[in-house]
Amino acid sequence: MFVGNFIGIVCARSLHYQFYSWYFYSLPFLLWRTQFPTVVRIILFVIVELCWNVYPSTSYSSLLLLFAHLFILFGLWSSPAEYPYADKKEKADRDSKESGKAM
């Protein structure tokens, strides 16, 4: 749901400061899901924060925010998918095979 919300922010035609409150708390999680080095994650977080704190917004701050969002979205897109139940299923399959051999 965080990624879906973030895609909506990236594709919005105009951004208002209320939108930042919608995804501010999910931004560290989204950055952590990327495969970027930690330094890059922190830099992206600071860039997004600085862009939102420019009032009134300028074309430079808006463009920088767009590129930061696109970079984060690329990182999310290229990160490996996580299947929380895959390990449990593989373990259950191994256990059932081992118990079948024991009989």
MMTF fields as JSON, N, C-alpha, C and O atoms, coordinates in Angstrom:
{
  "mmtfVersion": "1.0.0",
  "mmtfProducer": "UNKNOWN",
  "numBonds": 411,
  "numAtoms": 412,
  "numGroups": 103,
  "numChains": 1,
  "numModels": 1,
  "chainsPerModel": [1],
  "groupsPerChain": [103],
  "chainIdList": ["A"],
  "bondAtomList": [4, 2, 8, 6, 12, 10, 16, 14, 20, 18, 24, 22, 28, 26, 32, 30, 36, 34, 40, 38, 44, 42, 48, 46, 52, 50, 56, 54, 60, 58, 64, 62, 68, 66, 72, 70, 76, 74, 80, 78, 84, 82, 88, 86, 92, 90, 96, 94, 100, 98, 104, 102, 108, 106, 112, 110, 116, 114, 120, 118, 124, 122, 128, 126, 132, 130, 136, 134, 140, 138, 144, 142, 148, 146, 152, 150, 156, 154, 160, 158, 164, 162, 168, 166, 172, 170, 176, 174, 180, 178, 184, 182, 188, 186, 192, 190, 196, 194, 200, 198, 204, 202, 208, 206, 212, 210, 216, 214, 220, 218, 224, 222, 228, 226, 232, 230, 236, 234, 240, 238, 244, 242, 248, 246, 252, 250, 256, 254, 260, 258, 264, 262, 268, 266, 272, 270, 276, 274, 280, 278, 284, 282, 288, 286, 292, 290, 296, 294, 300, 298, 304, 302, 308, 306, 312, 310, 316, 314, 320, 318, 324, 322, 328, 326, 332, 330, 336, 334, 340, 338, 344, 342, 348, 346, 352, 350, 356, 354, 360, 358, 364, 362, 368, 366, 372, 370, 376, 374, 380, 378, 384, 382, 388, 386, 392, 390, 396, 394, 400, 398, 404, 402, 408, 406],
  "bondOrderList": [1, 1, 1, 1, 1, 1, 1, 1, 1, 1, 1, 1, 1, 1, 1, 1, 1, 1, 1, 1, 1, 1, 1, 1, 1, 1, 1, 1, 1, 1, 1, 1, 1, 1, 1, 1, 1, 1, 1, 1, 1, 1, 1, 1, 1, 1, 1, 1, 1, 1, 1, 1, 1, 1, 1, 1, 1, 1, 1, 1, 1, 1, 1, 1, 1, 1, 1, 1, 1, 1, 1, 1, 1, 1, 1, 1, 1, 1, 1, 1, 1, 1, 1, 1, 1, 1, 1, 1, 1, 1, 1, 1, 1, 1, 1, 1, 1, 1, 1, 1, 1, 1],
  "groupList": [{"groupName": "MET", "atomNameList": ["N", "CA", "C", "O"], "elementList": ["N", "C", "C", "O"], "formalChargeList": [0, 0, 0, 0], "bondAtomList": [1, 0, 2, 1, 3, 2], "bondOrderList": [1, 1, 2], "singleLetterCode": "M", "chemCompType": "L-PEPTIDE LINKING"}, {"groupName": "PHE", "atomNameList": ["N", "CA", "C", "O"], "elementList": ["N", "C", "C", "O"], "formalChargeList": [0, 0, 0, 0], "bondAtomList": [1, 0, 2, 1, 3, 2], "bondOrderList": [1, 1, 2], "singleLetterCode": "F", "chemCompType": "L-PEPTIDE LINKING"}, {"groupName": "VAL", "atomNameList": ["N", "CA", "C", "O"], "elementList": ["N", "C", "C", "O"], "formalChargeList": [0, 0, 0, 0], "bondAtomList": [1, 0, 2, 1, 3, 2], "bondOrderList": [1, 1, 2], "singleLetterCode": "V", "chemCompType": "L-PEPTIDE LINKING"}, {"groupName": "GLY", "atomNameList": ["N", "CA", "C", "O"], "elementList": ["N", "C", "C", "O"], "formalChargeList": [0, 0, 0, 0], "bondAtomList": [1, 0, 2, 1, 3, 2], "bondOrderList": [1, 1, 2], "singleLetterCode": "G", "chemCompType": "PEPTIDE LINKING"}, {"groupName": "ASN", "atomNameList": ["N", "CA", "C", "O"], "elementList": ["N", "C", "C", "O"], "formalChargeList": [0, 0, 0, 0], "bondAtomList": [1, 0, 2, 1, 3, 2], "bondOrderList": [1, 1, 2], "singleLetterCode": "N", "chemCompType": "L-PEPTIDE LINKING"}, {"groupName": "ILE", "atomNameList": ["N", "CA", "C", "O"], "elementList": ["N", "C", "C", "O"], "formalChargeList": [0, 0, 0, 0], "bondAtomList": [1, 0, 2, 1, 3, 2], "bondOrderList": [1, 1, 2], "singleLetterCode": "I", "chemCompType": "L-PEPTIDE LINKING"}, {"groupName": "CYS", "atomNameList": ["N", "CA", "C", "O"], "elementList": ["N", "C", "C", "O"], "formalChargeList": [0, 0, 0, 0], "bondAtomList": [1, 0, 2, 1, 3, 2], "bondOrderList": [1, 1, 2], "singleLetterCode": "C", "chemCompType": "L-PEPTIDE LINKING"}, {"groupName": "ALA", "atomNameList": ["N", "CA", "C", "O"], "elementList": ["N", "C", "C", "O"], "formalChargeList": [0, 0, 0, 0], "bondAtomList": [1, 0, 2, 1, 3, 2], "bondOrderList": [1, 1, 2], "singleLetterCode": "A", "chemCompType": "L-PEPTIDE LINKING"}, {"groupName": "ARG", "atomNameList": ["N", "CA", "C", "O"], "elementList": ["N", "C", "C", "O"], "formalChargeList": [0, 0, 0, 0], "bondAtomList": [1, 0, 2, 1, 3, 2], "bondOrderList": [1, 1, 2], "singleLetterCode": "R", "chemCompType": "L-PEPTIDE LINKING"}, {"groupName": "SER", "atomNameList": ["N", "CA", "C", "O"], "elementList": ["N", "C", "C", "O"], "formalChargeList": [0, 0, 0, 0], "bondAtomList": [1, 0, 2, 1, 3, 2], "bondOrderList": [1, 1, 2], "singleLetterCode": "S", "chemCompType": "L-PEPTIDE LINKING"}, {"groupName": "LEU", "atomNameList": ["N", "CA", "C", "O"], "elementList": ["N", "C", "C", "O"], "formalChargeList": [0, 0, 0, 0], "bondAtomList": [1, 0, 2, 1, 3, 2], "bondOrderList": [1, 1, 2], "singleLetterCode": "L", "chemCompType": "L-PEPTIDE LINKING"}, {"groupName": "HIS", "atomNameList": ["N", "CA", "C", "O"], "elementList": ["N", "C", "C", "O"], "formalChargeList": [0, 0, 0, 0], "bondAtomList": [1, 0, 2, 1, 3, 2], "bondOrderList": [1, 1, 2], "singleLetterCode": "H", "chemCompType": "L-PEPTIDE LINKING"}, {"groupName": "TYR", "atomNameList": ["N", "CA", "C", "O"], "elementList": ["N", "C", "C", "O"], "formalChargeList": [0, 0, 0, 0], "bondAtomList": [1, 0, 2, 1, 3, 2], "bondOrderList": [1, 1, 2], "singleLetterCode": "Y", "chemCompType": "L-PEPTIDE LINKING"}, {"groupName": "GLN", "atomNameList": ["N", "CA", "C", "O"], "elementList": ["N", "C", "C", "O"], "formalChargeList": [0, 0, 0, 0], "bondAtomList": [1, 0, 2, 1, 3, 2], "bondOrderList": [1, 1, 2], "singleLetterCode": "Q", "chemCompType": "L-PEPTIDE LINKING"}, {"groupName": "TRP", "atomNameList": ["N", "CA", "C", "O"], "elementList": ["N", "C", "C", "O"], "formalChargeList": [0, 0, 0, 0], "bondAtomList": [1, 0, 2, 1, 3, 2], "bondOrderList": [1, 1, 2], "singleLetterCode": "W", "chemCompType": "L-PEPTIDE LINKING"}, {"groupName": "PRO", "atomNameList": ["N", "CA", "C", "O"], "elementList": ["N", "C", "C", "O"], "formalChargeList": [0, 0, 0, 0], "bondAtomList": [1, 0, 2, 1, 3, 2], "bondOrderList": [1, 1, 2], "singleLetterCode": "P", "chemCompType": "L-PEPTIDE LINKING"}, {"groupName": "THR", "atomNameList": ["N", "CA", "C", "O"], "elementList": ["N", "C", "C", "O"], "formalChargeList": [0, 0, 0, 0], "bondAtomList": [1, 0, 2, 1, 3, 2], "bondOrderList": [1, 1, 2], "singleLetterCode": "T", "chemCompType": "L-PEPTIDE LINKING"}, {"groupName": "GLU", "atomNameList": ["N", "CA", "C", "O"], "elementList": ["N", "C", "C", "O"], "formalChargeList": [0, 0, 0, 0], "bondAtomList": [1, 0, 2, 1, 3, 2], "bondOrderList": [1, 1, 2], "singleLetterCode": "E", "chemCompType": "L-PEPTIDE LINKING"}, {"groupName": "ASP", "atomNameList": ["N", "CA", "C", "O"], "elementList": ["N", "C", "C", "O"], "formalChargeList": [0, 0, 0, 0], "bondAtomList": [1, 0, 2, 1, 3, 2], "bondOrderList": [1, 1, 2], "singleLetterCode": "D", "chemCompType": "L-PEPTIDE LINKING"}, {"groupName": "LYS", "atomNameList": ["N", "CA", "C", "O"], "elementList": ["N", "C", "C", "O"], "formalChargeList": [0, 0, 0, 0], "bondAtomList": [1, 0, 2, 1, 3, 2], "bondOrderList": [1, 1, 2], "singleLetterCode": "K", "chemCompType": "L-PEPTIDE LINKING"}],
  "groupTypeList": [0, 1, 2, 3, 4, 1, 5, 3, 5, 2, 6, 7, 8, 9, 10, 11, 12, 13, 1, 12, 9, 14, 12, 1, 12, 9, 10, 15, 1, 10, 10, 14, 8, 16, 13, 1, 15, 16, 2, 2, 8, 5, 5, 10, 1, 2, 5, 2, 17, 10, 6, 14, 4, 2, 12, 15, 9, 16, 9, 12, 9, 9, 10, 10, 10, 10, 1, 7, 11, 10, 1, 5, 10, 1, 3, 10, 14, 9, 9, 15, 7, 17, 12, 15, 12, 7, 18, 19, 19, 17, 19, 7, 18, 8, 18, 9, 19, 17, 9, 3, 19, 7, 0],
  "groupIdList": [1, 2, 3, 4, 5, 6, 7, 8, 9, 10, 11, 12, 13, 14, 15, 16, 17, 18, 19, 20, 21, 22, 23, 24, 25, 26, 27, 28, 29, 30, 31, 32, 33, 34, 35, 36, 37, 38, 39, 40, 41, 42, 43, 44, 45, 46, 47, 48, 49, 50, 51, 52, 53, 54, 55, 56, 57, 58, 59, 60, 61, 62, 63, 64, 65, 66, 67, 68, 69, 70, 71, 72, 73, 74, 75, 76, 77, 78, 79, 80, 81, 82, 83, 84, 85, 86, 87, 88, 89, 90, 91, 92, 93, 94, 95, 96, 97, 98, 99, 100, 101, 102, 103],
  "secStructList": [7, 2, 2, 2, 2, 2, 2, 2, 2, 2, 2, 7, 1, 1, 7, 7, 2, 2, 2, 2, 2, 2, 2, 6, 6, 6, 2, 2, 2, 2, 2, 2, 2, 1, 7, 1, 7, 2, 2, 2, 2, 2, 2, 2, 2, 2, 2, 2, 2, 2, 2, 2, 6, 7, 1, 1, 7, 7, 2, 2, 2, 2, 2, 2, 2, 2, 2, 2, 2, 2, 2, 2, 2, 2, 2, 2, 2, 2, 1, 7, 7, 7, 7, 6, 6, 2, 2, 2, 2, 2, 2, 2, 2, 2, 2, 2, 2, 2, 2, 2, 2, 2, 7],
  "xCoordList": [0.818, 0.0, 0.868, 0.501, 2.026, 2.926, 3.405, 3.485, 3.722, 4.212, 3.109, 3.361, 1.888, 0.772, 0.515, 0.25, 0.592, 0.438, 1.561, 1.334, 2.78, 3.924, 3.81, 4.161, 3.334, 3.134, 2.116, 2.273, 1.084, 0.111, 0.744, 0.406, 1.651, 2.36, 3.243, 3.283, 3.95, 4.846, 4.056, 4.517, 2.886, 2.095, 1.143, 0.436, 1.104, 0.191, 0.583, 1.767, -0.402, -0.128, 0.336, 1.138, -0.156, 0.307, 0.371, -0.418, 1.306, 1.483, 1.184, 1.546, 0.534, 0.233, 0.926, 1.275, 1.118, 1.857, 1.149, 1.8, -0.164, -0.882, -0.423, -0.392, -0.068, 0.363, 1.626, 1.802, 2.494, 3.74, 3.441, 4.136, 2.434, 2.083, 1.52, 1.568, 0.988, 0.447, 1.548, 1.371, 2.665, 3.684, 5.002, 5.956, 5.08, 6.318, 6.744, 7.917, 5.799, 6.134, 6.442, 7.089, 6.001, 6.319, 7.612, 8.143, 8.106, 9.304, 10.533, 11.248, 10.823, 11.977, 11.832, 12.808, 10.618, 10.398, 10.625, 11.271, 10.084, 10.271, 11.746, 12.215, 12.461, 13.895, 14.64, 15.59, 14.228, 14.892, 14.641, 15.465, 13.521, 13.213, 14.042, 14.108, 14.669, 15.524, 16.859, 17.175, 17.63, 18.954, 20.054, 21.233, 19.674, 20.662, 21.522, 21.072, 22.757, 23.562, 22.898, 22.137, 23.197, 22.558, 22.808, 21.927, 23.986, 24.297, 23.373, 22.893, 23.123, 22.225, 20.804, 20.097, 20.385, 19.042, 18.874, 17.856, 19.877, 19.812, 19.822, 19.081, 20.651, 20.703, 19.356, 18.884, 18.733, 17.419, 16.373, 15.534, 16.421, 15.479, 15.66, 14.68, 16.901, 17.183, 16.764, 16.235, 16.996, 16.598, 15.085, 14.606, 14.339, 12.877, 12.434, 11.548, 13.044, 12.699, 13.005, 12.188, 14.154, 14.515, 13.598, 13.21, 13.258, 12.361, 10.993, 10.409, 10.476, 9.176, 9.241, 8.223, 10.407, 10.526, 10.828, 11.011, 10.884, 11.038, 9.657, 8.768, 9.493, 8.196, 8.415, 9.207, 7.784, 6.969, 7.869, 9.043, 7.314, 8.115, 8.586, 7.898, 9.764, 10.34, 10.361, 10.12, 10.645, 10.72, 11.893, 11.827, 12.968, 14.122, 13.788, 14.145, 13.114, 12.759, 11.752, 11.82, 10.834, 9.854, 10.513, 10.184, 11.433, 12.136, 13.024, 13.085, 13.71, 14.55, 13.702, 14.108, 12.537, 11.629, 11.147, 11.083, 10.811, 10.373, 11.472, 11.206, 12.697, 13.798, 14.108, 14.429, 14.015, 14.225, 13.142, 13.434, 11.896, 10.807, 11.0, 10.804, 11.382, 11.602, 12.753, 12.694, 13.791, 14.93, 14.519, 14.934, 13.716, 13.215, 12.308, 12.39, 11.45, 10.555, 11.343, 10.987, 12.413, 13.275, 13.917, 14.014, 14.352, 14.938, 13.941, 14.3, 12.704, 11.667, 11.352, 11.152, 11.311, 10.994, 12.078, 11.779, 13.332, 14.448, 14.829, 15.669, 14.244, 14.568, 13.855, 12.78, 14.457, 13.832, 12.526, 12.377, 11.602, 10.318, 10.521, 11.404, 9.708, 9.814, 8.558, 7.441, 8.759, 7.641, 7.733, 8.548, 6.923, 7.086, 6.811, 7.318, 6.026, 5.679, 6.494, 6.302, 7.39, 8.174, 9.076, 9.172, 9.731, 10.614, 9.834, 10.302, 8.655, 7.842, 7.388, 7.356, 7.036, 6.584, 7.731, 7.556, 8.911, 10.067, 10.422, 10.747, 10.365, 10.675, 9.64, 9.994, 8.371, 7.313, 7.501, 7.295, 7.893, 8.136, 9.306, 9.242, 10.374, 11.539, 11.172, 11.57, 10.412, 10.014, 9.149, 9.305, 8.231, 7.358, 8.153, 7.849, 9.156, 9.988, 10.84, 11.012, 11.375, 12.186, 11.357, 11.812, 10.126, 9.281, 8.834, 8.599, 8.708, 8.353, 9.485, 9.237, 10.726, 11.873, 12.04, 12.527, 11.635, 11.815, 10.884, 11.192, 9.753, 8.787, 9.209, 8.508],
  "yCoordList": [-1.185, 0.0, 1.257, 2.275, 1.173, 2.329, 2.647, 3.812, 1.605, 1.824, 2.389, 3.276, 1.89, 2.425, 3.886, 4.676, 4.245, 5.643, 6.488, 7.604, 5.947, 6.688, 6.884, 7.949, 5.895, 6.034, 7.133, 7.899, 7.215, 8.296, 9.659, 10.606, 9.777, 11.043, 11.376, 12.522, 10.376, 10.616, 11.075, 11.936, 10.509, 10.818, 11.992, 12.346, 12.6, 13.718, 14.922, 15.21, 15.604, 16.774, 17.959, 18.766, 18.07, 19.129, 18.551, 17.681, 19.042, 18.54, 19.645, 20.803, 19.281, 20.202, 19.691, 18.513, 20.551, 20.166, 19.081, 18.367, 18.939, 17.874, 16.506, 15.537, 16.437, 15.166, 14.66, 13.457, 15.585, 15.18, 14.491, 13.546, 14.945, 14.292, 12.889, 12.045, 12.634, 11.32, 10.278, 9.122, 10.671, 9.659, 9.898, 9.15, 10.913, 11.184, 10.001, 9.629, 9.417, 8.332, 7.029, 6.155, 6.873, 5.664, 5.815, 4.826, 7.017, 7.252, 6.501, 5.922, 6.473, 5.673, 4.179, 3.521, 3.655, 2.249, 2.014, 1.043, 2.916, 2.77, 2.854, 2.094, 3.763, 3.868, 2.625, 2.194, 2.05, 0.857, -0.348, -1.261, -0.363, -1.472, -1.428, -2.421, -0.306, -0.227, -0.895, -1.198, -1.119, -1.722, -0.668, -0.996, 0.596, 1.673, 1.562, 1.043, 2.048, 2.133, 3.079, 3.97, 2.871, 3.656, 5.152, 5.964, 5.513, 6.937, 7.536, 8.658, 6.805, 7.293, 7.416, 8.366, 6.47, 6.536, 7.79, 8.478, 8.071, 9.258, 10.53, 11.471, 10.561, 11.739, 11.952, 13.087, 10.898, 11.028, 11.528, 12.358, 11.027, 11.482, 12.976, 13.712, 13.415, 14.829, 15.69, 16.787, 15.2, 15.95, 16.154, 17.259, 15.086, 15.201, 16.185, 17.008, 16.1, 17.016, 18.466, 19.355, 18.7, 20.067, 20.614, 21.781, 19.774, 20.231, 20.622, 21.607, 19.861, 20.198, 21.427, 22.093, 21.751, 22.902, 24.207, 25.236, 24.189, 25.43, 26.035, 25.43, 27.224, 27.897, 29.332, 30.025, 29.806, 29.062, 28.194, 28.503, 27.135, 26.206, 26.883, 27.721, 26.493, 27.011, 25.9, 24.736, 26.257, 25.221, 24.282, 23.097, 24.802, 23.948, 22.953, 21.779, 23.407, 22.49, 21.444, 20.283, 21.847, 20.897, 19.874, 18.69, 20.314, 19.396, 18.439, 17.25, 18.953, 18.102, 17.075, 15.921, 17.481, 16.558, 15.473, 14.301, 15.856, 14.876, 13.864, 12.662, 14.326, 13.404, 12.511, 11.335, 13.054, 12.23, 11.158, 10.005, 11.537, 10.56, 9.49, 8.305, 9.896, 8.914, 7.98, 6.788, 8.507, 7.685, 6.673, 5.515, 7.094, 6.183, 5.128, 3.949, 5.549, 4.61, 3.592, 2.414, 4.032, 3.099, 2.098, 0.909, 2.591, 1.694, 0.668, -0.487, 1.075, 0.136, -0.879, -2.062, -0.407, -1.278, -2.327, -3.477, -1.934, -2.847, -3.696, -4.586, -3.451, -4.268, -5.619, -5.712, -6.653, -7.984, -8.04, -7.406, -8.806, -8.984, -9.821, -10.677, -9.567, -10.302, -11.136, -10.619, -12.421, -13.33, -13.829, -14.706, -13.297, -13.627, -15.086, -15.59, -15.776, -17.155, -18.153, -19.36, -17.681, -18.588, -19.47, -20.669, -18.92, -19.712, -20.765, -21.891, -20.404, -21.351, -22.499, -23.653, -22.18, -23.207, -24.142, -25.361, -23.576, -24.405, -25.297, -26.469, -24.769, -25.553, -26.659, -27.788, -26.344, -27.349, -28.448, -29.626, -28.063, -29.057, -29.95, -31.164, -29.364, -30.163, -31.094, -32.259, -30.576, -31.394, -32.552, -33.663, -32.314, -33.39, -34.431, -35.622, -34.001, -34.955, -35.782, -36.986, -35.123, -35.83, -36.816, -37.917, -36.41, -37.33, -38.488, -39.581, -38.286, -39.367, -40.367, -41.563, -39.898, -40.79, -41.596, -42.727, -41.011, -41.678, -42.877, -43.797, -42.889, -43.974, -45.165, -46.177],
  "zCoordList": [0.0, 0.0, 0.0, -0.586, 0.666, 0.673, -0.733, -1.122, -1.494, -2.858, -3.734, -4.55, -3.577, -4.349, -4.049, -4.955, -2.79, -2.391, -2.972, -3.441, -2.939, -3.463, -4.974, -5.48, -5.688, -7.14, -7.416, -8.366, -6.601, -6.745, -6.541, -7.251, -5.588, -5.359, -6.553, -7.001, -7.07, -8.207, -9.434, -10.183, -9.637, -10.843, -10.669, -11.612, -9.503, -9.279, -10.134, -10.312, -10.649, -11.494, -10.675, -11.145, -9.469, -8.58, -7.171, -6.803, -6.406, -5.045, -4.055, -4.265, -2.997, -1.918, -0.663, -0.576, 0.282, 1.484, 2.288, 3.051, 2.138, 2.825, 2.322, 3.08, 1.039, 0.465, 1.15, 1.341, 1.515, 2.164, 3.492, 3.867, 4.195, 5.46, 5.221, 6.116, 4.026, 3.72, 3.555, 3.941, 2.994, 2.729, 3.457, 3.246, 4.301, 5.023, 5.887, 5.9, 6.6, 7.514, 6.798, 7.376, 5.563, 4.811, 4.001, 3.496, 3.879, 3.069, 3.586, 2.768, 4.888, 5.339, 5.008, 4.647, 5.135, 4.78, 3.293, 2.9, 2.467, 1.023, 0.637, -0.21, 1.252, 0.975, 1.443, 0.791, 2.55, 3.057, 2.155, 2.102, 1.45, 0.54, -0.738, -1.463, -1.022, -2.201, -1.908, -0.758, -2.951, -2.812, -2.782, -2.912, -2.611, -2.58, -1.326, -0.304, -1.404, -0.179, 0.829, 0.455, 2.084, 3.139, 2.977, 3.261, 2.529, 2.332, 1.276, 1.44, 0.203, -0.859, -0.331, -0.667, 0.488, 1.079, 1.933, 1.856, 2.737, 3.601, 2.758, 3.043, 1.731, 0.853, 0.174, 0.097, -0.315, -0.947, 0.04, -0.308, 1.263, 2.276, 2.555, 2.668, 2.663, 2.922, 1.722, 1.9, 0.519, -0.681, -0.699, -0.951, -0.432, -0.419, 0.66, 0.43, 1.823, 2.916, 2.536, 2.774, 1.958, 1.567, 0.477, 0.51, -0.476, -1.554, -1.012, -1.462, -0.049, 0.519, 1.403, 1.595, 1.946, 2.841, 2.119, 2.769, 0.815, 0.047, -0.129, -0.729, 0.396, 0.264, -0.164, 0.475, -1.172, -2.132, -3.009, -3.213, -3.51, -4.309, -5.591, -6.174, -5.996, -7.235, -8.269, -7.948, -9.488, -10.517, -10.241, -10.568, -9.639, -9.318, -8.21, -8.305, -7.173, -6.084, -6.569, -6.166, -7.418, -7.948, -8.859, -8.8, -9.692, -10.584, -9.798, -10.108, -8.784, -7.944, -7.195, -7.057, -6.715, -6.035, -6.991, -6.62, -8.212, -9.208, -9.491, -9.531, -9.686, -9.97, -8.769, -8.943, -7.558, -6.367, -6.264, -5.945, -6.533, -6.51, -7.57, -7.3, -8.769, -9.831, -9.495, -9.797, -8.878, -8.484, -7.415, -7.47, -6.452, -5.429, -6.059, -5.714, -6.975, -7.649, -8.463, -8.491, -9.128, -9.852, -8.889, -9.192, -7.726, -6.731, -6.218, -5.992, -6.035, -5.603, -6.697, -6.423, -7.928, -9.056, -9.267, -9.589, -9.089, -9.359, -8.154, -8.282, -6.995, -5.822, -5.936, -6.529, -5.368, -5.472, -4.684, -3.64, -5.208, -4.529, -3.276, -3.222, -2.288, -1.043, -0.866, -0.876, -0.705, -0.484, 0.95, 1.237, 1.858, 3.271, 3.601, 4.603, 2.789, 3.097, 2.289, 2.435, 1.447, 0.612, 1.461, 1.201, 2.454, 3.297, 4.079, 4.244, 4.558, 5.305, 4.41, 4.84, 3.161, 2.239, 1.885, 1.865, 1.604, 1.28, 2.457, 2.265, 3.666, 4.855, 5.037, 5.376, 4.816, 4.944, 3.896, 4.187, 2.679, 1.633, 2.003, 1.811, 2.531, 2.94, 4.084, 4.1, 5.038, 6.184, 5.751, 6.257, 4.819, 4.361, 3.565, 3.638, 2.816, 2.083, 3.04, 2.85, 4.076, 5.058, 5.864, 6.174, 6.204, 6.975, 6.1, 6.615, 4.798, 3.879, 3.747, 3.592, 3.804, 3.727, 5.009, 4.983, 6.122, 7.403, 7.551, 8.31, 6.844, 6.983, 6.247, 6.257]
}
